[in-house]
Amino acid sequence: MASNTKDLQEKILKLKKERKALILAHNYQIIEIQEIADFVGDSLQLARKSAESNGFEMIIFAGVKFMAEMAAVLSPAVPVYIPDPKALCPLAGYLDAEKIRKKKKEYPGVPVIVYVNTTAEAKSEADMICTSGSAVEVVESLGVDRVIFGPDANLADYVRTHTSVEIIDIDQSGHCYVHNMFDLSMLIELKEKYPESVAIAHPECPIEIQEQADMVGSTGMMARTVAESDAKVFIIATEMGMLQQLQKRHPDKTIIPMYEGAVCRQMKKHTLEKIVDVLENLPSENVVTVPEPFVPHIREILEKMNTVRGQGPATAVKAET
């Protein structure tokens, strides 16, 4: 590890202790940020952890903005900072409040479930929120015959294969550009090369990838599968930050990317230097807030989401510098 990286990590560990800061990092962050985080996980795990901020005086959220917004709603007494305020999720851009209102008029009385990858404004129009790790359980928890769902069409396809509830897309073009990079030919080629491997795909991948994978699940589910499986070789279809984490945690196993170019440019906007700046200067422009009129309803449906059976607690990560 470069000495400058090690110095920055040590500085962050010192400053976060002084500031009583809780650092949360998504699985897609660079490995150097994952190493200094208090918790690393998927969006469901991090949402749960952000609600457990007693004893901390600030939260630093290394993820895209919609995730930090959830933390701000669930932990209103603790300011939430994002290292780079321009780290946005392109998938969230597919859905706005007006699109949801239009769909609700088209299907009156049908409940709306939005993926967490949405803006606070879009969430304010929803009846429920889900993550990739809880989508099926959330849909079934409502006890209805059909739901309006968005914005990710590939995740909607995943839910359709696991429930009899009718899924009505809000926007059939909605997708994660990173997970849409995966092509079935990539999986077929790698499975031929590594016949004993276990192929794992994120539910944001195209349905043809999901159908041929051995397991489909959120990044949290991927971590659990690799940890608990006796297999030694895994082909993974998700963002590269997750693969770096898995390889680091399991040096005795081989983690093969389905496509090495699967990198989220937004997630990678965060750096150790930007985290140091937040801890040293507490820049007001890095504080994440949600418009007050939206907060009560979003908090209510986030808390409901967190009560739906999910994939267990976030993984504690000890700093390794």
C-alpha positions in Angstrom: 0.0 0.0 0.0 1.4 3.4 -0.9 2.7 5.4 2.1 0.5 8.3 1.2 -2.6 6.1 1.3 -1.6 4.6 4.6 -1.0 8.2 6.0 -4.4 9.3 4.9 -6.1 6.3 6.4 -4.3 6.8 9.7 -5.3 10.4 9.7 -8.9 9.5 9.1 -8.9 7.0 11.9 -7.5 9.6 14.2 -9.9 12.4 13.1 -13.1 10.2 13.2 -12.3 9.3 16.8 -11.9 13.0 17.7 -15.1 13.9 15.8 -17.1 10.9 17.1 -17.8 10.2 13.4 -19.5 7.1 12.1 -18.2 6.2 8.6 -20.5 4.1 6.4 -19.4 2.8 3.1 -21.2 1.0 0.3 -19.7 -2.2 -1.1 -18.9 -0.3 -4.4 -16.4 2.1 -2.7 -12.7 1.8 -3.4 -11.1 -0.7 -1.1 -9.1 2.0 0.6 -12.3 3.6 1.8 -13.9 0.3 2.8 -10.8 -0.3 5.0 -11.4 2.8 7.2 -15.2 2.5 7.4 -16.9 1.4 10.5 -19.4 -0.5 8.4 -19.5 -1.7 4.8 -22.6 -3.1 3.3 -25.4 -2.8 0.7 -28.1 -0.1 0.8 -30.4 -2.1 3.1 -27.7 -2.9 5.6 -26.4 0.8 5.6 -30.0 2.1 6.0 -30.3 0.0 9.1 -27.0 1.1 10.5 -27.7 4.8 9.9 -30.6 4.4 12.3 -28.2 3.3 15.0 -26.2 6.4 15.4 -26.5 7.0 19.1 -23.2 8.2 20.6 -22.0 9.7 17.3 -21.9 13.4 16.4 -21.7 13.0 12.6 -22.1 10.4 9.9 -19.9 10.3 6.8 -21.7 8.4 4.1 -19.5 7.1 1.3 -22.2 6.2 -1.3 -24.4 8.0 -3.8 -26.6 10.8 -2.6 -29.9 8.9 -2.3 -28.3 6.6 0.3 -27.1 9.6 2.3 -30.6 11.0 2.1 -31.9 7.9 3.8 -29.4 8.2 6.5 -30.4 11.8 7.1 -34.1 10.8 7.4 -33.4 7.9 9.7 -30.9 9.8 11.9 -32.3 13.3 12.1 -30.3 14.3 15.2 -26.9 13.5 13.6 -25.7 15.5 10.6 -24.9 13.4 7.5 -22.0 14.4 5.3 -21.2 13.0 1.9 -17.5 13.2 0.8 -18.5 14.3 -2.8 -21.9 16.0 -3.1 -21.9 15.3 -6.8 -22.0 11.6 -6.4 -25.4 10.9 -7.8 -27.1 7.7 -9.0 -28.1 7.8 -12.8 -30.7 5.1 -12.1 -32.5 7.5 -9.8 -32.8 10.0 -12.6 -35.3 7.8 -14.4 -38.0 8.4 -11.9 -39.6 11.7 -10.6 -42.7 12.5 -8.6 -44.7 13.4 -11.7 -44.1 10.0 -13.3 -45.4 8.3 -10.2 -48.4 10.5 -9.9 -49.3 9.8 -13.6 -49.0 6.0 -13.0 -51.2 6.3 -9.9 -53.9 7.9 -11.9 -53.6 5.2 -14.5 -53.9 2.5 -11.8 -56.0 4.0 -8.9 -55.7 2.2 -5.6 -52.6 0.1 -6.6 -49.8 0.6 -4.1 -46.5 2.1 -5.3 -43.2 0.5 -4.4 -40.0 2.4 -5.3 -36.5 1.1 -5.3 -34.2 2.9 -2.9 -32.3 4.2 -5.9 -34.7 7.2 -6.2 -34.7 10.8 -5.1 -36.4 11.9 -1.9 -39.1 13.6 -4.0 -39.9 10.3 -5.7 -40.0 8.5 -2.4 -42.5 11.0 -1.1 -45.0 9.7 -3.6 -44.5 6.0 -2.7 -46.4 3.7 -0.4 -43.3 1.6 0.3 -39.6 1.4 -0.4 -37.4 -1.6 -1.2 -33.8 -2.5 -1.8 -32.5 -5.2 -4.1 -32.1 -7.4 -1.1 -35.7 -6.9 0.2 -37.7 -6.3 -3.0 -39.5 -9.6 -3.1 -40.3 -9.6 0.6 -41.5 -6.0 0.5 -43.8 -6.7 -2.5 -45.3 -9.7 -0.7 -45.6 -7.9 2.6 -48.3 -5.7 1.2 -50.7 -8.6 0.7 -52.0 -7.3 -2.6 -52.5 -8.8 -6.1 -50.5 -6.1 -8.0 -48.1 -3.2 -7.4 -46.7 -0.3 -9.3 -42.9 -0.6 -9.3 -39.8 1.3 -10.4 -37.5 2.6 -11.6 -35.3 -0.5 -12.3 -36.9 -2.7 -15.0 -34.4 -5.5 -14.5 -35.1 -5.6 -10.7 -38.8 -5.7 -11.6 -38.1 -8.7 -13.8 -36.3 -10.4 -10.9 -39.3 -9.8 -8.6 -41.7 -11.2 -11.2 -39.7 -14.5 -11.2 -40.1 -14.8 -7.4 -43.7 -13.8 -6.7 -47.2 -14.2 -8.2 -47.9 -10.5 -7.5 -48.4 -8.5 -10.8 -45.6 -6.0 -11.2 -46.5 -2.8 -13.2 -43.4 -0.9 -14.4 -43.3 2.8 -13.9 -40.6 3.2 -16.5 -39.6 0.2 -18.6 -36.4 1.9 -19.7 -35.1 2.4 -16.1 -31.8 0.6 -15.6 -28.4 0.8 -13.9 -25.8 1.5 -16.6 -23.2 -0.5 -14.8 -25.2 -3.7 -14.5 -26.5 -3.3 -18.1 -22.9 -3.7 -19.2 -23.1 -7.5 -18.6 -23.9 -9.7 -21.6 -24.9 -13.3 -21.6 -22.0 -14.2 -23.8 -19.6 -13.1 -21.1 -21.2 -15.5 -18.6 -21.3 -18.4 -21.0 -17.6 -18.0 -21.9 -16.5 -17.8 -18.3 -18.7 -20.8 -17.3 -17.0 -22.9 -20.0 -13.6 -21.8 -18.8 -14.4 -22.4 -15.1 -17.0 -25.2 -15.1 -16.8 -25.7 -11.3 -17.4 -22.0 -10.6 -20.5 -20.4 -8.9 -21.9 -17.5 -11.0 -23.6 -14.8 -8.9 -25.5 -11.8 -10.5 -27.0 -8.7 -9.1 -30.8 -8.4 -9.7 -30.1 -5.1 -11.6 -28.5 -7.3 -14.3 -30.5 -8.1 -17.5 -33.0 -11.0 -17.0 -31.0 -13.3 -19.3 -28.0 -13.0 -16.9 -30.2 -13.7 -13.9 -31.7 -16.8 -15.5 -28.3 -18.4 -16.2 -26.6 -17.4 -12.9 -26.4 -19.9 -10.0 -27.5 -17.2 -7.5 -29.0 -13.8 -7.9 -28.9 -11.3 -5.0 -27.8 -8.0 -3.5 -24.2 -7.3 -2.7 -24.9 -8.2 0.9 -26.2 -11.6 -0.3 -23.2 -12.0 -2.5 -20.9 -11.5 0.5 -22.8 -14.1 2.5 -22.8 -16.6 -0.3 -19.1 -16.4 -0.9 -18.4 -16.6 2.8 -20.6 -19.7 3.4 -20.0 -21.6 0.1 -17.6 -24.5 -0.2 -16.9 -23.4 -3.8 -13.5 -22.0 -4.6 -14.2 -20.0 -7.7 -16.9 -17.4 -8.2 -17.9 -15.4 -11.3 -19.5 -12.1 -10.1 -21.7 -9.8 -12.1 -21.7 -6.5 -10.2 -19.6 -3.4 -9.7 -15.8 -4.0 -9.3 -15.6 -2.5 -5.8 -17.6 -5.5 -4.5 -15.2 -7.9 -6.1 -12.1 -6.3 -4.6 -13.7 -6.6 -1.2 -14.6 -10.3 -1.7 -11.1 -11.1 -2.9 -9.5 -9.3 0.1 -11.7 -11.1 2.6 -11.3 -14.5 0.9 -7.7 -14.9 -0.3 -8.2 -18.6 -0.5 -10.9 -18.2 -3.1 -10.8 -16.9 -6.7 -13.2 -14.0 -7.5 -13.6 -13.5 -11.2 -15.3 -10.4 -12.7 -17.8 -11.1 -15.4 -16.7 -7.8 -16.9 -13.7 -5.8 -15.5 -15.1 -2.6 -17.0 -18.1 -2.6 -14.6 -17.2 0.5 -12.6 -19.6 3.1 -11.2 -18.1 6.5 -11.9 -20.4 8.1 -9.3 -19.4 5.8 -6.5 -15.7 6.3 -7.3 -16.0 10.1 -6.9 -15.3 9.6 -3.2 -11.6 9.6 -2.1 -9.7 9.5 1.2 -8.7 13.1 0.6 -12.3 14.2 0.5 -13.1 12.3 3.7 -10.2 14.1 5.4 -11.6 17.4 4.2 -15.0 16.6 5.7 -13.5 15.6 9.0 -11.2 18.6 9.2 -13.5 21.4 7.9 -17.1 20.2 8.2 -18.1 21.9 4.9 -21.7 22.9 4.9 -22.1 22.1 1.2 -21.4 18.4 2.0 -24.3 18.1 4.5 -27.1 16.1 3.1 -30.6 17.2 3.9 -34.1 16.2 2.7 -36.9 18.8 2.2 -38.9 18.9 5.5 -42.3 18.2 3.9 -41.0 14.9 2.6 -39.3 13.7 5.8 -42.2 12.2 7.9 -43.6 10.1 5.1 -40.2 8.9 3.9 -39.2 8.1 7.5 -42.4 6.1 7.9 -41.9 3.9 4.8 -38.1 3.5 5.4 -38.9 2.2 8.9 -41.5 -0.1 7.5 -38.9 -1.4 5.0 -36.4 -2.0 7.8 -38.9 -4.2 9.5 -39.3 -6.5 6.5 -37.2 -9.6 6.7 -33.9 -8.9 5.1 -30.4 -10.3 5.0 -29.1 -9.7 8.5 -26.9 -7.0 10.1 -24.2 -5.0 8.3 -20.8 -6.5 8.3 -18.4 -4.8 10.7 -15.1 -4.0 9.0 -12.0 -3.4 11.0 -9.6 -0.8 9.6 -6.7 -2.5 7.9 -4.0 -0.1 7.0 
